[in-house]
Amino acid sequence: MGKGRHEIASQERRVKRFAIRYGLHLMKAQKPFGKVLEHGGYMLRDEETRDIIFGNKGYQFSADLDEIEAFLEANTRPRD
């Protein structure tokens, strides 16, 4: 069973706050198409370098919110 609209919005806000703590920006596809509609729709960008650090494997916006959240939990440490 899929997530409801409110549950997705809540998870987006939570992940966005989590990313901001580490100098990252959650990016969402504005006009999803093809693969993005099926799976994904999100990327993470480093605010300092402007490099995409997650969610562009194979195609842009390839990560979903659960993948972004797991990536953040596994790979982040506080900035100095």
Z-matrix of the N, CA and C atoms (Angstrom, degrees):
N
C 1 1.444
C 2 1.531 1 109.01
N 3 1.305 2 116.53 1 136.18
C 4 1.459 3 121.83 2 -176.77
C 5 1.514 4 112.94 3 -78.76
N 6 1.278 5 114.31 4 170.21
C 7 1.458 6 120.85 5 178.40
C 8 1.518 7 109.36 6 -84.46
N 9 1.305 8 115.52 7 146.52
C 10 1.454 9 120.79 8 176.08
C 11 1.516 10 111.45 9 -77.52
N 12 1.313 11 115.63 10 164.93
C 13 1.467 12 121.79 11 -178.14
C 14 1.529 13 111.97 12 -57.34
N 15 1.331 14 116.96 13 -42.10
C 16 1.465 15 120.63 14 -178.05
C 17 1.526 16 111.43 15 -70.54
N 18 1.322 17 116.11 16 -36.55
C 19 1.458 18 120.19 17 178.52
C 20 1.535 19 110.86 18 -66.20
N 21 1.323 20 117.31 19 -39.15
C 22 1.465 21 121.54 20 177.72
C 23 1.526 22 110.21 21 -65.71
N 24 1.329 23 116.99 22 -45.17
C 25 1.471 24 120.83 23 179.37
C 26 1.525 25 110.80 24 -61.48
N 27 1.318 26 117.18 25 -39.12
C 28 1.457 27 121.42 26 179.19
C 29 1.528 28 110.45 27 -65.99
N 30 1.322 29 116.87 28 -43.63
C 31 1.458 30 120.62 29 178.56
C 32 1.530 31 110.65 30 -65.19
N 33 1.331 32 117.83 31 -39.30
C 34 1.470 33 121.09 32 176.76
C 35 1.520 34 110.81 33 -58.52
N 36 1.327 35 117.18 34 -46.64
C 37 1.461 36 120.97 35 179.62
C 38 1.524 37 111.36 36 -61.77
N 39 1.332 38 116.71 37 -43.54
C 40 1.462 39 121.39 38 -179.36
C 41 1.533 40 110.91 39 -63.26
N 42 1.331 41 116.79 40 -46.51
C 43 1.459 42 121.24 41 -179.21
C 44 1.528 43 110.18 42 -66.18
N 45 1.321 44 116.97 43 -39.46
C 46 1.468 45 120.77 44 179.14
C 47 1.533 46 110.44 45 -61.71
N 48 1.334 47 117.75 46 -44.74
C 49 1.469 48 121.14 47 178.51
C 50 1.526 49 111.02 48 -63.12
N 51 1.322 50 115.91 49 -41.77
C 52 1.460 51 121.90 50 179.17
C 53 1.531 52 109.88 51 -61.46
N 54 1.306 53 117.81 52 -45.08
C 55 1.467 54 122.51 53 -179.18
C 56 1.531 55 111.36 54 -65.20
N 57 1.314 56 117.08 55 -41.69
C 58 1.468 57 121.46 56 -178.08
C 59 1.525 58 111.03 57 -59.21
N 60 1.330 59 116.74 58 -37.09
C 61 1.471 60 120.61 59 179.28
C 62 1.524 61 112.08 60 -57.38
N 63 1.323 62 116.66 61 -25.56
C 64 1.460 63 121.68 62 -175.81
C 65 1.523 64 112.77 63 -111.17
N 66 1.312 65 116.67 64 17.78
C 67 1.458 66 120.51 65 176.74
C 68 1.513 67 113.66 66 73.62
N 69 1.317 68 116.56 67 26.15
C 70 1.463 69 121.50 68 -179.27
C 71 1.520 70 109.88 69 -114.55
N 72 1.314 71 115.42 70 159.04
C 73 1.465 72 121.35 71 -179.25
C 74 1.518 73 108.93 72 -126.39
N 75 1.327 74 116.81 73 126.76
C 76 1.457 75 121.80 74 175.70
C 77 1.519 76 108.53 75 -81.70
N 78 1.304 77 116.21 76 121.40
C 79 1.458 78 121.50 77 179.49
C 80 1.519 79 108.92 78 -108.64
N 81 1.326 80 115.90 79 138.87
C 82 1.463 81 122.30 80 -179.03
C 83 1.523 82 108.71 81 -120.64
N 84 1.326 83 116.36 82 137.88
C 85 1.468 84 120.83 83 178.95
C 86 1.527 85 109.49 84 -63.39
N 87 1.322 86 117.26 85 126.13
C 88 1.459 87 121.37 86 -179.11
C 89 1.523 88 112.01 87 -77.39
N 90 1.324 89 116.64 88 -37.49
C 91 1.466 90 121.58 89 178.77
C 92 1.522 91 108.65 90 -127.54
N 93 1.350 92 116.59 91 80.90
C 94 1.462 93 119.13 92 -177.36
C 95 1.533 94 111.73 93 -63.24
N 96 1.320 95 115.78 94 146.73
C 97 1.458 96 122.02 95 -179.09
C 98 1.523 97 108.73 96 -144.43
N 99 1.303 98 117.81 97 160.65
C 100 1.464 99 125.41 98 172.80
C 101 1.507 100 115.99 99 35.18
N 102 1.335 101 115.17 100 -112.52
C 103 1.460 102 121.82 101 -177.17
C 104 1.523 103 112.01 102 -59.40
N 105 1.313 104 116.63 103 -36.61
C 106 1.465 105 120.40 104 -178.17
C 107 1.526 106 110.35 105 -62.66
N 108 1.313 107 117.64 106 -38.75
C 109 1.466 108 120.78 107 177.63
C 110 1.523 109 111.23 108 -66.00
N 111 1.319 110 117.08 109 -36.87
C 112 1.460 111 121.42 110 -178.05
C 113 1.522 112 112.02 111 -73.99
N 114 1.312 113 116.11 112 -41.64
C 115 1.464 114 120.31 113 -176.01
C 116 1.519 115 108.34 114 -155.13
N 117 1.272 116 116.58 115 123.36
C 118 1.453 117 119.60 116 174.74
C 119 1.509 118 113.42 117 112.80
N 120 1.323 119 113.88 118 -146.66
C 121 1.449 120 120.21 119 -178.99
C 122 1.517 121 113.77 120 116.78
N 123 1.370 122 116.67 121 0.63
C 124 1.467 123 119.85 122 -175.26
C 125 1.529 124 111.21 123 -136.41
N 126 1.339 125 114.93 124 153.31
C 127 1.464 126 123.31 125 173.02
C 128 1.524 127 107.81 126 -142.92
N 129 1.328 128 115.61 127 159.62
C 130 1.458 129 121.71 128 173.19
C 131 1.519 130 108.54 129 -114.06
N 132 1.339 131 116.05 130 135.23
C 133 1.457 132 121.82 131 179.09
C 134 1.529 133 109.09 132 -123.85
N 135 1.315 134 115.70 133 138.48
C 136 1.456 135 121.60 134 174.36
C 137 1.520 136 107.53 135 -76.82
N 138 1.310 137 117.73 136 121.61
C 139 1.466 138 121.25 137 -176.52
C 140 1.523 139 112.82 138 -67.30
N 141 1.310 140 117.52 139 -30.66
C 142 1.458 141 120.82 140 -177.63
C 143 1.534 142 111.78 141 -74.31
N 144 1.337 143 116.48 142 -47.20
C 145 1.467 144 120.60 143 -176.41
C 146 1.522 145 113.09 144 -97.10
N 147 1.324 146 116.97 145 -14.41
C 148 1.470 147 124.27 146 -177.15
C 149 1.528 148 112.57 147 66.38
N 150 1.336 149 117.62 148 16.71
C 151 1.459 150 122.05 149 178.16
C 152 1.517 151 110.16 150 -85.36
N 153 1.332 152 115.82 151 143.57
C 154 1.457 153 120.77 152 173.39
C 155 1.523 154 106.53 153 -77.99
N 156 1.333 155 116.66 154 124.97
C 157 1.452 156 119.00 155 -177.02
C 158 1.523 157 113.13 156 -108.16
N 159 1.328 158 117.55 157 -14.07
C 160 1.466 159 120.31 158 178.41
C 161 1.524 160 108.93 159 -160.77
N 162 1.318 161 115.81 160 141.60
C 163 1.457 162 120.31 161 174.66
C 164 1.513 163 114.48 162 100.81
N 165 1.328 164 117.32 163 18.08
C 166 1.463 165 119.10 164 177.61
C 167 1.523 166 111.39 165 -128.81
N 168 1.317 167 116.24 166 25.91
C 169 1.459 168 120.33 167 -179.64
C 170 1.531 169 109.43 168 -81.53
N 171 1.305 170 115.79 169 113.08
C 172 1.457 171 121.31 170 -179.70
C 173 1.518 172 113.14 171 90.86
N 174 1.319 173 116.79 172 -43.20
C 175 1.464 174 122.80 173 178.18
C 176 1.523 175 109.19 174 -160.88
N 177 1.299 176 116.25 175 158.62
C 178 1.466 177 122.03 176 -178.73
C 179 1.536 178 110.41 177 -64.41
N 180 1.323 179 116.36 178 145.27
C 181 1.472 180 123.67 179 177.73
C 182 1.532 181 111.47 180 58.63
N 183 1.332 182 116.41 181 44.37
C 184 1.460 183 120.96 182 -175.15
C 185 1.527 184 114.69 183 -87.11
N 186 1.326 185 118.71 184 -7.72
C 187 1.465 186 121.39 185 -177.49
C 188 1.526 187 111.60 186 -97.00
N 189 1.339 188 115.56 187 147.62
C 190 1.461 189 118.98 188 172.59
C 191 1.530 190 108.37 189 -99.60
N 192 1.312 191 117.14 190 173.44
C 193 1.469 192 120.75 191 -175.04
C 194 1.524 193 112.96 192 -61.72
N 195 1.323 194 117.31 193 -37.79
C 196 1.463 195 120.27 194 179.34
C 197 1.527 196 110.77 195 -63.85
N 198 1.328 197 117.12 196 -40.43
C 199 1.463 198 121.19 197 178.53
C 200 1.530 199 111.06 198 -66.68
N 201 1.327 200 116.46 199 -41.55
C 202 1.471 201 120.89 200 178.25
C 203 1.526 202 109.89 201 -61.56
N 204 1.317 203 116.16 202 -46.46
C 205 1.467 204 120.37 203 -178.98
C 206 1.529 205 111.06 204 -62.14
N 207 1.326 206 117.69 205 -44.15
C 208 1.463 207 121.27 206 178.36
C 209 1.527 208 111.00 207 -63.51
N 210 1.333 209 117.22 208 -40.56
C 211 1.461 210 121.33 209 178.03
C 212 1.527 211 110.44 210 -61.06
N 213 1.323 212 117.07 211 -45.78
C 214 1.459 213 121.00 212 -179.63
C 215 1.531 214 111.23 213 -62.08
N 216 1.315 215 116.56 214 -43.94
C 217 1.463 216 120.15 215 -179.14
C 218 1.518 217 111.55 216 -63.85
N 219 1.320 218 117.53 217 -35.36
C 220 1.463 219 121.60 218 -176.47
C 221 1.529 220 114.03 219 -85.87
N 222 1.332 221 117.81 220 -24.71
C 223 1.463 222 119.66 221 -168.23
C 224 1.523 223 116.62 222 -123.47
N 225 1.293 224 119.35 223 10.65
C 226 1.457 225 118.68 224 -176.73
C 227 1.517 226 111.53 225 -111.55
N 228 1.302 227 114.12 226 149.13
C 229 1.463 228 122.67 227 172.57
C 230 1.526 229 106.22 228 -143.39
N 231 1.310 230 116.97 229 150.22
C 232 1.467 231 119.55 230 -176.57
C 233 1.525 232 112.78 231 -57.36
N 234 1.320 233 115.56 232 143.78
C 235 1.465 234 120.65 233 175.70
C 236 1.515 235 109.40 234 -81.66
N 237 1.315 236 115.99 235 152.25
C 238 1.468 237 120.86 236 179.41
C 239 1.499 238 111.64 237 -74.01
